[in-house]
Amino acid sequence: MSLLEVNNLDAFYGDFQALFGIDLAIEEGEAVAIIGANGAGKSTFLRSVAGLVTNTADAINYRGMDISHRAASDIVGKGIAMVPEGRKLFPSLSVEENLLIGGYSQRAGTWNLERIYGMFPILKERRDVAGTALSGGEQQMTAIGRALMANPELILFDELSLGLAPIVINDIYENLPTIKQEGVTLLLVEQDINKALEVADRVYCFQEGRVSLTGVPKNLTKDSIAAAYLGSDR
């Protein structure tokens, strides 16, 4: 049984359909990347798994349990945490307060403030600083730390490198193997194709709300990825 199994998922924003019949599976301990052009439905997929978008009934199963219509807070309690696009820190709270909020579900596990500060030492230095006063990289580190504080089994990264300097992106990506080695399964949406292929065990490409390509990075060519991005008729 897969850790996460998605079958024939449709997703909607009101009357607008954003996803069409998505099939996707993630095994425990994997790192899976979703790539695709802007508007392809990548972030909508993550938001669907996290309980933030209206989905097809019985389409999303986590450890064999249907979570399609569960509340987002309940899904966090089941072991799925999300690093959202744009970080979405609480601006009136300090770094440490933002991190502590991540642990509200009180799931047992090895991730705590000490571990987060060990991974991102700059956050310990800045622990009393408000979220609005942080650099983009520091905000992303805080958002990752907040998600880890929930002690998840599956963590969703939405546009992990968006708006960050290359050196910061490298620093963040260097920590992903450590997170994975702790038994956390990774699902990431990424615009930087090379970074996605570097870290992922498997890749899905979305195009206009549908899966257009899936495979192991070493077996995917530039031409096949380009066709999956744009459609084979373009």
Summary of the structure (lengths in Angstrom):
residues: 234
radius of gyration: 17.2
end to end distance: 37.7
largest distance: 53.5
contacts: 759
relative contact order: 0.18
helix: 36%
strand: 26%
